[in-house]
Every structure is written in structure tokens, then in C-alpha cells.
Amino acid sequence: MKKIIFKLISVFIVSLLLFSMISCASKNETLTDNLLTDEELVDRTLYLFDIYVFPVSWWTCSGFSSLIVNEFVDPLENTSEGTAFHPVTRFNSIDEMKRATEQVVTKEYAEKNLYPNLNTYNQFLERDGKLYTNTEIGGGGTLFKPVSAKVTSKAKNEVILSVMFEEPYGEQETHEITLKNENGVWKLNNYPYYSFTPD
């Protein structure tokens, strides 16, 4: 029964992801134009923070839902003690995750704040062409949801927006968010709720 439920959930989530990909493709048709309107830049920013698009939680041990992890199967055998590696169904490799990540955030942000976690947490394992994540670490995590945005500064390849986020328990807080045009695609270059801090 659990396997049937998981399959139904997986089909639903994959359908959502396909819709997001189609939506992203239509958005990318205009992303190569540096002279986007304020409305287009706001739409782009809010889209990039969508829970299934925004990649920060994938790399910080809190993105099980958006990675689509199958916890209904037995964990991988022959792994370190105290770990439970379950298959990630959304991506087949870390390189694939990186490619998806760098469509949303700049390479600079990813290399400085996200990828260092690969050497900090025992989070991912690649085996036989599949990607697994250790469900014994991290948890559901909390994504701060943007509720509105306004362009405050605009240059050819960089835009600054004032974005209001809804925090836990309904509180709201405004932060400055920077978009950068990287190889013709507008991407996030900062996130106020996470930055990598070495131990």
C-alpha cells in the first residue's frame, strides 16, 4: 500500500516539475534580453524562489521534499554506520544537481555557499549511476516564502530588488536581493537566510 501511495505522489510531483520546466522554458525565451521590464524581473525573482526551483535546501540537508527522496524503500546497504541512504528520484548525479542549481543561482554563489557542503556533511552518495541522500541528517527545513518584490536599482547585468519574505509564524521581513545576468540568464546572487560558514 505504501509503495502505491508513493508512486501516486511521485507521479503528481513529477507532473508539477514538468509544468515548472515548461514554464521555465517559456520564461527563458526572454531571459537573454538584458532589458527586461520591472514586472518581468519581479516575476523572475519570485519564480526562482519557488520551493521546487530554489536549490539552497538541496545542499543544506533540508531539501528532501523538493529532491523527491524515496524513503519507502530499504536504505542502501554497505554504507557507513549511522547513515541511511535513500534514492533521490529527481536527479541521478551531483553534476546533474549542479547544472540545475546554476540555472537558478550564480556559479559564484553556488561555489561559495552551496558546494562546500559536499565536504562538510555526509549527505550524498553516488552508486551504479544513481544518487542517494542520507536521511539520517537534516530534516524538513524551512523555506522563507517571498510575498512581494520591487525593483530598486537596475543596470545592464545586475538588478537589486527589495523582497518581502514571510517568515515562520507569519512574520514578514524585507531583504535586498541581487539578480545577476550570467550568460544571458538572470539568476539569484544572494539569499539572506543562508550563507556557508566553515567550522
N, C-alpha and C positions, 0 to 999 in steps of 0.2 A: 504493500500500500504506500509506504514511504517513497519507494522508487517511482511509482506512478505519479505521486504528488510532485516529486522533484522534477520529473520530465515535463509535467504541465507548467510548473513555474519556470523551468528553463526555456520552454517554447515561448512563453509570454515575454520573458526578459529579452530573449534574442530578437523577438519581433520589435520590442522597443528600441533595441540597439540598431537594428536595420533602419528603423524610421529615423533615428538620430543621425545615422550615416548619410541617408538620403538628404536629410535637412542640411547636414554639414556640407555635402557636395554642392547643394544649391547656393549656400552661403559663400563657399569658396570661389564661386564664379566671379564674385565682385571683390574678393579679398586682395586680388593683385592690383587693384586700383587704390593707390595711396590716398586719394582724395575722397574718402568715404564721408557721408554726412554724419552729423552728431547722432542722429537717430540710429543709423546703421552701426555706428561704433558702440552705442549703448546696447543694442540688440546682440552684437557680437560678444560683448563683455558678459552679459547675463547668460548667454548660451554657453560660454566657456566654463562658467561656474556650475553648470548643470551636474547633478550628482553622478550621472553615468558618463560624463565627458571629462570632468575635472579630475586630474590624476594624482593629486598630492596624497590622498588617503591610500592609494595603492602601495606607495613606497614607505608608509609610516605605520604599518601593522594595523590599519584600521579600515581597510577597503574591501573586506570580504564580500559584501553585498554587490558592489559595483564591479569587482573582479569576477563575480559569479563562481563561487567555490562550491564544489560538490562534497558536502560533509556527510552525505548519506551512504557513502562507500567506506570501506575499511581504509585506514591510513596506509601509506606506503610502508613496505617492510624494509628492513636493513638500513635504518636511519639512526641518527644519534639518539641516545636516551633522553627522554623528556620532550621529544618532538612528536608531532602528528601532522605529517604532510598529506594534504588532500589536493586533488587535481583542480587546477584553475581552468575553467572551460572557455573563458573569454580570450585568453592568449596562450600560445604554445611555447613561448620563449621569452626571456628577458629582453632580447633585442626587439621583439615584436612590441613589448610593453614600452620600450624606449621610443620606438617610432611613433606610437600613438601619443605618448607623453609630449613629444616635441612638435605635435600639431596643435597643442594647447598652451604650453608654456615655452618660453625661450630656452634654447640649449644652455645658455649661461645660467639661468635659474635652476634648471634640472641638474646640471653638473655640480652646482654649488650646494643645493639644498636637498635633492632627492636621491641621486645615485650614491652618495656616500653612505646611505643607509644599508646598501648591499654588504658593506664591510662591517657594519655595526650590529645588525640583527641577523640571526639565523632564520631568515624569513622565506627564502625561495630555494628551490632545488629543481634542476632540470634533469630529466632521465627519460631515455628512449623517445626523444622528440616531443616530450610533454613537460609542462610547467606545473610545479606543485608549490603550495604555500603552507607554512607551518601555522596551524590554527591554535597551537598552544600559547602563542604570544599575541599581544594586541587584543583588539576587541572591535565592537561596532563602530566606535569613533563618533565624532560629532562634526557635521558639516555646517558651517555658518552660512545661512542662505541669504543671498543678496536680494533685496526687495525693490531697490531703485538705484539708478545711476545717472550722473550728469557729467558731461564733458566740461572740464575746467581749463584745459590747455591742449592745443593741438599743433603739432609740427608735422613735417613730411613723413617721418618714420617713428614718431613717438607721440602718444596721446596720454594725457593724465585725466582720470575721472574721479569724481567723488562718489563713492559707492556706499549705500547704507545696507548693513548686514543685520539680519535678525539672529540674535544670539540665543542660547538656551534660556528657557523660561520667558521667552517673548521680549527680552530686552533688545534694543536696537542701538547700533553704534556705526558711525561713519568713518570710513578709511579712504586714503588715497591709493588708487590702483593705477599702475602704469601698463599700457599696452605698447608693444614694440612691433614694428613691421620687420619680420625676419624672412628673407627670401620670398617676399610677396605675400606673406600670411601674417595677419595681426594676431599676436599671442600675448598672454599674460607674462609680466616680468617681475611680479611680486605677489605675495599673499600675506596679509597681516597676521594670520593666525598660526603660521608655521615657518620656521627657518631652522636649518640644520645647525646644531650646536655639538661640536665634538666633545667626547668625555674628557 
